[in-house]
Amino acid sequence: MKNAVSLACAVALAALSMPVFAAEGQGHQAFVRGEIGSTDFEVSAGGFSVSDDDTAIGAGGGYWFNANFGVEGNYTLLYNQELDRDLDFDVFSLAGGVVAKKNFGADGNGFYIGGRAGLAYVTAQVRDGFDVEDDESSFGPYFGVNAGYDINRHFGLGLNYTRYQADLDDADIDADVLSVSGEYRF
């Protein structure tokens, strides 16, 4: 838990210091982003592990302080499985962190590479319809890389790899998400 608190403090300090790096006339844009892809999901508990694939869906937003640095917050459904007719098992993440990218075109357009890192609040729950029967949550790191193409100042498409980790009371969760994204900046 001490590591999670330390990581949260580091992310917060980095986010607050970003305006110092802001270049005059560049960036300063809020953004919204949607992602869809595939999760390679692994749960380890009591000496055994289970691995499965599922669809990942995410939505988020944030703020670019300049063309290269920003902060983000997002929600990602990492895993959803029907246990029987009435019970579902879900794993989702609420996350916040820093983002960075480097464009290779003129005026911040064209191809780019980037990265993200931060702290995720991962929840695993068993649901009966909309009623939560059991849940556990934990803070853990998330980090990733991406590449894509900014079509213009307002819209870009990307290919992303993001890893989420969490240590719950009874299990360790690792989720590797490969997704495509669309980002709108305003």
N, C-alpha and C positions, 0 to 999 in steps of 0.2 A: 504494500500500500504506500510505503514511503517513496518508492520509485515512481508510482503513479502521481503522487502529489508533486514531486520534483519535476516530472515531465510537464504537468499542467502549469506549474509556475514558469518553466522555461518557455512554453508555447505562448503564455500570456505576455511575458516580457518581450518576446520576439515580435508579437503582434503589435504591441504598443510602441515599439521602437521603429516600426516600418516607415512612418511618415518622415523620419529623418533621411531615409534613402530616396524619397520621392523626388523625381526629376521634374523640373518646371515644364508644364505643357504636355506631359505624357501620362498615360494611365488615368488614375482617379476615376474609376468606373466601378459601379456595383455590378454584380452578375448573378444570374441564375443558371443552374446546370442540371440536366437530366442524364442519367446513365442507365444502361441495360446491358447485361452480359451473363457470364457464367461464373459460378462459385465452385471452387474445389474445396470442399468442407471436410474438416477432420476434427473428431472429438476423441480425446484420450482420457481414460478414467480407470483407476484400479488395475493398471498393468495391461489393459487392452485398448485398442483404438478402432474407430469406425471411420471410414472415408466414403464420401458420396459427392455427387455433383448436383447442382441445382441452378435455377435462374436467379440472378441478382438484379434488383431494381433499386435505384437510388435517385434522390433529389436533394438539391442544396443550393446554396448561394454564398455570396461573400463580397469582398471589396478588393479591387486591385489598387494599391497605393501608387504604383507606377507601372510601366510596361513589364516589369520583371518580378515584382513581389506583391503578395496579397495575403488575405486571411480567408478562411472558408468555414462553413458549418454544413453538415449534411446528415441525412437519414438514409440508411441502406438496409434493405431486407436481404440478409445474407443467405438464409436458408428457410425453407418451409416444406414440411412433410406431413402427410396425413398418417396418423398412427392407427386409427380405425375410423369407423363411420362418423363418430362424434368428436374425436380428439385430433388436434393439430399440434405439431411441434414447430415453433418459430424461433429464429435467431435473428436479431436486428441490432443495428448500431446507430447511436447518436454521436456524432463526432465533430470536433473542431480543431483547426490547426492552421499551419502556414502553407502557402503555395508559392511556387516560383516557376518561371519559364523564360526561355530565350527564343525570340523570333529571329528567323533568318531572312525575312523579306523587308521591303521598304515600309516605313510608317507602321510598324507593328503587325503587318500582314504576312501571309505566307506560312511556310512550314515552321514548326516550333518543337522543342523538347522541353520537358518540365518535370517537376517533382512535387510531392506533398508529404507532410508528416504532421502528426498531432496525437491527440488523446481521444480514444473512443470509449463510450459507455455501452458495452455489449450486454444485451439481455437475451437469455434463453428462457422460453416459456412454453407451457402446455396449456392449450385453450380448448374449451368446450363451447363451440360457437364463438360468441363474443366474451364469454366468461373465462377469466384466467384462473386455471386450477392450481398452477404452481409456476414460480419463476425465480430465477437467480440472475444477478447482474454483477458486473465487474468493470473497472476501468482497465484499459490496456492500450498499448500503442497501435497506431496505424501508420503506414508509410507506403509510398508508391512512386512510380514513374509514369510518364505519358509522352506521347508524340501526336502531332496532329497538324491541322491546317486552319489558320485564321483567314476566312474568306474576305472579311472586311473588318473595320474597327469594332463592329457590333456582334459578329457571329463567327463561331469557330466549331470545328468538329475534331474529336480526338479519339485515340485508342489508349486505354489506361490499364495498368496493372497496379492493384492495391492489396496489401496484406493487412489483415486485422488479427489481433491476438487478444485472448482473455483467459484469465485463470479464475474459474468459478470454484465454489466450495468443493464440488465433487468431480470436476472435469476441467480439462484445458481445451480451449477452442482455438483452432487456426483456420482462417478462411482466406484463400487466395482468389481475388476477383479479377477477371479479365473482362473489360467492358468497352463499349463505344459510348461516346458522350456528345451532347450538343450544348454549347454555352452561348447565352445571349448576354451582352454587356450593354448597360445603359447609363 
